Amino acid sequence: MSDYAKALGARLRAIRTQQNLSLHGVEEKSKGRWKAVVVGSYERGDRAVTVQRLSELAEFYGVPVNELLPEGHAATVMEQASRLIIDLEQLSTVPADQAAPLARYAATIQSQRGDYNGRVLSIRQEDLRSLAVIYDASPVALTEQLIGWGVLSADARRAVD
């Protein structure tokens, strides 16, 4: 087992435990999509995880992919995934009349994913384009507005340029 596999496994375990999930809890919450034995083998570094599966696991946990990667290896995976991270806690501080469309959209995505961690939500560029139509703005203009609200980080500009 490589040092990288051990470090990746430690990150996976840390994210799972931060969400107060046991291995069996992951299996239950995912309705069997993520088997406890498989997630455990990823965490121990006994089994290689593909980039696709890592991305899916990050989505299940509701965290950016780079949060699953060991320190120093996170730079490009998130950019390749073309996802934007909405800060749901910050969204709750935005006046309701401004935030309502985004809040409804986010709630729908959370419902579809069964993802209710309440902290962050990853969305795709296609989601941003749909939201831009709802807000009657260009994706770039909406991105700037969301950055201004503190809902997106300034790094989101790279994903929409």
ABEGO torsion letter per residue (X at the ends): XBAAAAAAAAAAAAAAAAAGBBAAAAAAAAGGABBAAAAAAAAAGABBBBAAAAAAAAAAAGBBAAAABBBGAAAAAAAAAGBBBBBAAAAAABBAAAAAAAAAAAAAAAAAAGBAAGABBBBBAAAAAAAAAAAGBBAAAAAAAAAAAGABBAAAAAAAX
